[in-house]
Amino acid sequence: METESRRGPHGPRARWIRNGRDFYGGLVLIALAVFAWWTTGDLAGSKGLTFGPGTAPRLFAGLLALAGVAVTLLGVFTDGPNVGRYAVRGPLIVFASVLVFAGTIKPLGLVIATFITILVVSAASAETRWREAIPWAAALSAFCAALFHYGLSLPLSLWPALG
C-alpha cells in the first residue's frame, strides 16, 4: 500500500520524486536557462573565449542551469511537499498590468499610466482594500513622476499630450 508521503494532493507521484516542488521548480529553472542560452546564441562573445555582449547572458544562463540541476536533485534526494494547486489569477493580472502600462504610457503619460497600472495590479489579490489601493496608487504615481522625470531627467511625458 502506498504511504501518505508518496501521495500528492492530486494522487500518487513517482516514487523517486521525494519533493515535488523542488523537483519541478528545478526543471523550470533548467528550461529557462536553456531558453536564455538559445536566445543569446547570435550575440558576439557567445562562442569560444571571446568577450562581448553575449558573454554575461550566457554565463548567467549557465549558472541558472547549475542552480536548476541542484534544486532538481534536492527534489529527488530530500523529502518535501508535492506540487499543490496553483492560483492563476495573480500572475495573469500582474502580466495584464504590464501590458496596460505599456499601452498607456505614451498616450496618457507617466502619472495616469502608473496610477491605472497600480489599480489593475491591486486586483491580483482578493484581499485588496480599494480605500487603501487608491491613495497608494496616487502616492506611487507622484513618486514615479518625481523620480523618473525630475530626479533622473528621463524624457517621459507626465501627462497626456493634448492636441
C-alpha positions, 0 to 999 in steps of 0.5 A: 500500500502506498504511504501518505508521503508518496501521495500528492494532493492530486494522487500518487507521484513517482516514487523517486520524486521525494519533493515535488516542488523542488523537483519541478521548480528545478526543471523550470529553472533548467528550461529557462536557462536553456531558453536564455542560452538559445536566445543569446546564441547570435550575440558576439562573445557567445562562442569560444573565449571571446568577450562581448555582449553575449558573454554575461547572458550566457554565463548567467544562463549557465549558472541558472542551469547549475542552480536548476540541476541542484534544486532538481536533485534536492527534489529527488534526494530530500523529502518535501511537499508535492506540487499543490494547486496553483492560483492563476489569477495573480500572475495573469493580472500582474502580466495584464498590468504590464501590458496596460502600462505599456499601452498607456504610457505614451498616450496618457503619460507617466502619472495616469499610466502608473496610477491605472497600472497600480489599480489593475495590479491591486486586483491580483489579490482578493484581499485588496482594500480599494480605500487603501489601493487608491491613495497608494496608487496616487502616492506611487504615481507622484513618486514615479513622476518625481523620480523618473522625470525630475530626479533622473531627467528621463524624457517621459511625458507626465501627462497626456499630450493634448492636441 
